[in-house]
Amino acid sequence: MYIEHLQVPPEGKGSIISTPPSTDASGGLILSLTDGIVVKDLIACYNFLNGEVTTIPNSTEYKELNIAGNKGVDSNAQLVASSFDYIYPSGVGLPYFGGICSFASANPAVYEIDVLAASSQIVQNPYKPLSYMRLPSHFDDFDSLLYRNSGFTIETWVHVPTLASSTGAGETPLGWDNSVGASSLHRIILGNENRGGDYTITDLERLEVFQDLNSVKGLLMGFTRDRRFTKNLPPSNLPVENPVDEDLKFYFSPTRSVNTSSVTFIPRASLNCSTVFDSLASVTNPNANRYLGAVLPVSAGTEGNKVRDCSSSFQHITVTANPKDRGTVKIYCNGELLLSQGYIDTFGFENSPNIPSPVDSSSFYYKTVYPNFPKTLPQYIPSGLSIDDFWHWDQPTNSSYTPWIIGGGYTDGMTNVEFGQPFGSSDKMNFLGTDDGGLRSGLQGFLGSFKLYKRDLTQVEVLKNYNAQKGFFKNIDTSV
């Protein structure tokens, strides 16, 4: 018997619900992702509907379907999570991204850890992945996304329910984590930052923009309360100096490796342009950004089209870039243009930014860093946790580039034993590998329908994509 209302066609790329196939009363809605969005130059479209999740971070299987064109398995992504229920608390299609890894140090009260007695390296070493997605680092469309003269577009639906809240040790749901110092100053949607190279500098405020041959370039896109972006002040890891207030920012910024072991943002002062920053405290032009990047207050925009509204509902966020005519970067929310600025203000120079740059011999990759430790670790490690739980993958050692990570920064689990640090030292560990930026950068939020284009979409096309999917994402009850 043919039952029309149970039709489930293959995945397409656009709207979630299409019109019935007939007009008679027996006809039902077809649940589908049809071609209601722009498909020209679409290289990635992940709708998170097949529910393929691995709990093994070094798995070689990539099963999250890329339904953009006929790319095949080479462009599939890898969803990694501690469990299916953790990444899909509301069902498939709406994954929750907590970040690339957990830390024993993140919530010491929960695990009853004596942080002072414990080895800082062990306590802050990555274990038990939270939830993130890794794009394949051998697929040229992804590796060369920011190299093309045609530009690029990054687009997704975002819901971060705790965007405006801080949390301490043991509190859930996790917002801007203050459990160990300033544990969370950034909440990353997309990143591929990495350390490496032999470029050394003592004053990061004078970092050279064009010094690229002996450093590793990367990128971060997400939300921040880091006062470097919110207050235009030098970095600080004190929670009180990085408040969760009306100055929260959405940003899209390049990163650079420095001093072999660390990653940093690039100060505009190194451009020697008309905007000159006081290296001690404030800026001469309070409306300019202290660091390179497209930086947007989450309160910008008209009513209903503000990025901050992703705390209560899904918002459609799009970043486009076109290197022509000195380059332009644009940020949209729900199809409304909120920011447009040049490549010099964003990347420090004109033309394609060529991010990420190839990794270096001193770049970070995940591996087992305590192979000689006993199988049962000391009592101050969380109950049931053994050396087998300290996970690794062998990337990017078999690739020239750092993999793109969705849902958190790549360096959250960065270690320091490679540089001979004593076991009691946490220096140059975790996110960015510096004393600035916090320890972790997981988004702690939901993403939907993640797309990449190998050109910049026009505002008409951005609005088309928004309208194609708003019927689904704007009707999700986020209060439950």
N, C-alpha and C positions, 0 to 999 in steps of 0.2 A: 504494500500500500504506500502510495506517495503522500507524504505529509509535508505540505509546503512550508508551514510555519517553523519547521525544524531544520531548514536549510542552513548550512554553515559553509560558505564558500571559502576558498583559500585567502590567506592574508593579502591585502593590497597595501597601499601606502598612505591613505588619507583619512577620510572621515570614518567615525566609528560605527555609525548606524546609517544605512542607506534606506531609500524608499522601498516600499513593498514591490514585488515583481508584478503584481496585478492589482486591480482596483476592486475586485470582488471582496465580500466580507470575510471569506476564508483565508485571504492573503495575510501573511505575517511579515514583520520586519526581518530583514536579513542582517545579522550581526556580522560586520565585516570591517576591514580596513581597505577602503576602495581608493581609487586614484583621484581623490578630491584635492590633493595638495600638488604643489609644483614638483614635477619630476625631472625637469631638464637639469642635468649636471648633479643630480642627487647621487651621492656615493655611499651614504649610510642612512638607514632608517631602522631603528630598533624599537619595536612596539611591546616587547616583553610579554608576549602572549603564549609562548611555548613552554614556559615554566622550567627551563633547563638550568639547574643550579648545581655547582660543585662545591663541596666543602674542603677540597684539596687545593691549596694555593699553587702548588707546582704542577697541577694537571696540565696535560697537553691538549685537552679537548676544548674546542670552542663551539658551543652549541646554541648560543643566543643568536637567533636568525637575523641576518641583515637582508631585508626584503627590498632593498633598493636595486632595481634592475636585475641583471643576471650575473651577479658577482660570484656566486658559488660559495663554498665553505671557507675559502681563503679570507673572506671578509666578515665571517661570523665573529662574535665577541664572546668573552668568557665572563659569566656571572659567578662570583665567589662569595660565599656567605657561611656563617656559622651554622645556619640551618635554613631550610626552605621557609619556615614560618617567620624567621627573623626578617628576611628580605621581602617577603610577600605577606605582611600581616593583614592586608585588605584584599588579597587575591591577586592573580596574575594581571599584568598590565600596569600595575602601580607599585614598582619596587621601592623599598626604603633603603637608602644608602647611609650606613653608619660610618664608613671609612674603611681604610685598607687593613687595619689590624687593631687588636685590643692591647692594652698594657696593664700589667699588674699595678703599675703606679697610678693609673687613671682614677681608681676608686679605692684607695688604701683602706678606708673604713669598712668597706664591704668585705674585703678579703682578710681583714685584721693583719695587715702587713706592718711589720716594724721597719719603716722606710729607712730609719737611721741605721739600723743594724744590717739591713740587707745590702747586697751589692747593687749599686745603682744601675750597672749595666744589665744585670739579670732582670731587675724589676722593670726596667724600661725597654726590655727587648720585646719585639712583637710576638704575639701568640694568638691563636684562635681568631681567625679573620672575622670582622664584623660583616660588612657587605659592600662590595664595589664591583665595577665592571672594567675589564681590561680589553682594550682593542688590540688586535694582532699587530705586532711591530714589524712584520715582514711584508705587509701589504702596502704597495707604493702609494695608493690614493690617500692613505692615512699618514704615512711617513712624510709625504711631500705636500700636505695640506696647506702649510704656510709658506711654501716655496713658489707656488705658481703665480704667474703674472695675471691670472684671471681672478685672483682673490679667493675668498672663502666665506662660508656662512655656518654658524653653529646655532642650533635651535633646539629648544626643549620646553616642556611644561614643568613647572617647579612649584612644590608646596613644602614649606619649611615651617611646621607648626610652632616651633620654639624659637623662631628668629629673634624675638624681642625679650627672651628670658635667659637668666643665668642660673646655673645649677652648681651644687657642691658635691662633695663625696657621697656616693650612694643614692643620689636623687635621680628619679626618672619622671617623665622622659628627659633625656639629656639635651640641654640647650647649649649655651656658651659655657663650657666646662671650666670651673675654677677649682677643681679638686686638688691639684698639685700646682701651686703657683698660678700662672696664667696658662692653663692647659690647652685652651682653645681660643685663639684670636682670629682664626680663619676657618671658614666652612666652604669647602671646595666642591664645585660642580665638575670641573674638568681640569686636569693638570698633567704635566710631564716634567716637572722640575727635577734636577739632579746635580750632584756635586761632580768634581773632577777638574783636571787641568792643573797647571802650575802657576797660574796668575795669582800674585800675592799683593795685598794692599792692607794698610793699617787704618786708614780713614775711609770707611765705606761711603761717606758723604761725597767723596771725590772719585768714585768709581768711574772708569773710562767707558763711555758708551761703545766705542768702536774697537775695543780690545777683545776680539773674539777668537783669535787663533789658538790661544792657550787657555780657554775656559769653555764651559758647557752652557749653552743657552736653553731656556725652557719657558714655560708659560703656566699661569694660574688664572682661573676664572671662578668667581664665587662671591661670597659675602665676607665682610671683615669688620671687626671692631678695633683693629690695630690702629693705634693713634698716628702712625705714619701716613695712613690714608684718611682717617676721620678727623684728625686735628692738625695735620701738617706739622707734626712734631717729630723729633728723633725717636727711635724705638725705645720701648720699655716693656718689660714683662710683668709689671705690677698690675694686678687686676683693677685697682682703683684708678689707674692712669689709662685704662682701656675700657671705659664704661660701655655697657649696652644701653645706648640712649638714642636720641633722634639723629645722631650723626652716623649711624650705621651706613655702610657703603656696599654697593655691588661693584665689582671691579673685574677688569680684564687686563692683566699686566705681564710683561716679560720678566723673566728671572735670569740671573747669571751666577755661575759658580765662582767662588773666591777662596783663596788660601787652601786649595785642594779639597778641604773637607766640608765646606759650607756653601749655602745658597743664599742669595740676597736679592732684593729689589734694586732697581737702578735709579739713583737720584737725578733729578732734572738739573741740578747745579753743574753736573759734568758736561752739559750741553753748551755751557758758556753763552747762553741766550739772555734775553732781556729779563727773564724771571730769575733772580738770584736769591738763593736761600741762605739764611743765617744758620750756620752749622751748629749753633748752640741751642736755639730755642724756636723762633718763629720764622715766618716768611714775609717778604716785602709785599707780595701780592697774595692776600688771603684766599682769593678765588682760584688760584692755580694749585695744581697738585704737586706735592713735594717729590713724588716718585713717578716715573713713567708709567703709563697705562691709561686706559679709558675707565674713569672712576665716576660713578653715578650715585648720588644720595638715594637711598631706597624710598624716600618720600617724594621724589621727583615725578611729575606727570599729572594728568588730570584725574579726577575722581573715577575710581574703578580701574585705572590703568597705571597703578603705582606698583613698583616692585615689592614694596613692603607688604602689600596685600597677599603675598604668597604665604604669609603666616596664617591666614584664615581660609584661603582658597587657592586653587591652581592658577598660576599666571604663566602666560606664554612669553618666554624671553628669547630674544634673537640678537645675535651679534654678527654683523657683516663687516667685511673688509675688502677694499679695492685699492691696489697699489698705484693705479693710474693717476696722473695729475697730482703728484706728490703724496698721494695716498689718503684714504678716508676710512675711518672706523665709525660704525653706527651701532647704537644699542636701542632696541625696540622692546616695548612691553605691550602685549595684546594688540600688536600692529601699530601702536603709536610710537613715533620717533621721539626718543627722550634725550639722546646725545649724539652729536656728530662732531668729530675732531680729526685732525691730521695725523699722519703716520709719525711725524717727528715728535709730537706730544705723546703718542702711544708707545712707539718702539725706539725713538731716539734718532731715527734716520728715515729717509724715503725708500721706496721700493719694497719688495717682499722681505719680510723679517727673517726668513730662513730658520724657522723654529720647528722642531728641536734641532740642535746641532748634534753631530755624532758624539757618542759617549767616549770617555777617556779611560785609560787603565786604572785610574783612581776613582772612577765613577762608582756609584753604589748599585749593588744588585742584591736581591734577597737570597740568603743561604743560611745554613746552620753555622752559627758563630761560636757555639760552645760544644764542639764534637768530643772533647775529652772530659766533660762533666759527667758525674754519675747519673744513672737513669732516674734516680729519685733525688729531687732537688731539696734544699734546706726547707725547714718547716715554715719559714715566712713567705714562701711562694704559695699562691692559692691552692686550696685543697684539690687534690686529684691531678694537679698539673705536673707533668714530667717533661724531660728533655724532648720527648717525641712530639710534644705539643708546640714546640718552637719551630714554626714552619718556614719554608723557603720556596722560592722558585728560581730557576736558573736564567732569569732575564735581567738585564738585556745582554748577557754574555754571548748569546748566539745571534745578536742583532747589532746593527750600528747605532740604533736609536733607543732612547728611553721610551717604554710603551706609554700610550695615552691611558690615563686612569680616570674613570667616571665615578664620582661620589666621594673623592678624597684625594689628598696629595700623595704622590708616589713615595716621598721621603718620610712618611710618618713612622716607618719602622727602621729608619737609618741608624746604623750602629757605628761604634768608634773603635772597636778592637783592631780594625785594620791599620790603625795609626798608633798602635802601641799604648793606648790609654789603659791605666790600671782599672781593675774591676770595680773599684770604688768610685770611679769617675763617670759622670753622665755628660761631660762636656762633648759638644759636637754630636749629640745624638738626636734622633727623632726629627720632626718636621723642620726643614731648612738647615738643620745641623748647626744652629747658632743659639745664642742666648735670647734671640728675638723671634717672635712669631708663634710662641706657644709650643706645646709638645705634639698636638694632634690637630688634624684638619678635616676630619670626617664631616660630610654635609649634615648628617642627622636630619634628613628630610627625604621627600619623595620626588622622583622624576618620572616623566612619561613621554613617550614618543620622541626619542632622541634622534636628531637628524644632522647630517653634515652635507654640505654642498661644496663643489670645487669652483665656485664663483660667488660673487656677492648678489644676493637677492635684492630686487627693488622693493620699495615700500608697498607697492601694489601686490607683489608676490608674497611678502611677509604677511600682509593682511589676509590674503587668500588662504594661506596655511592656518592662520588663526581662526578664520571663519569655518574652515573645513572641519576643525576638531573641537571647537568651543562647545558644541552641543553635547559632547561627552564630558570633557574636563570641567566645564563650568557648572555642570549639574551633579557633580560628585558631592555627597554629604561628608564634609571633612570634620564634622563635629563628633563623629563616632569613631 
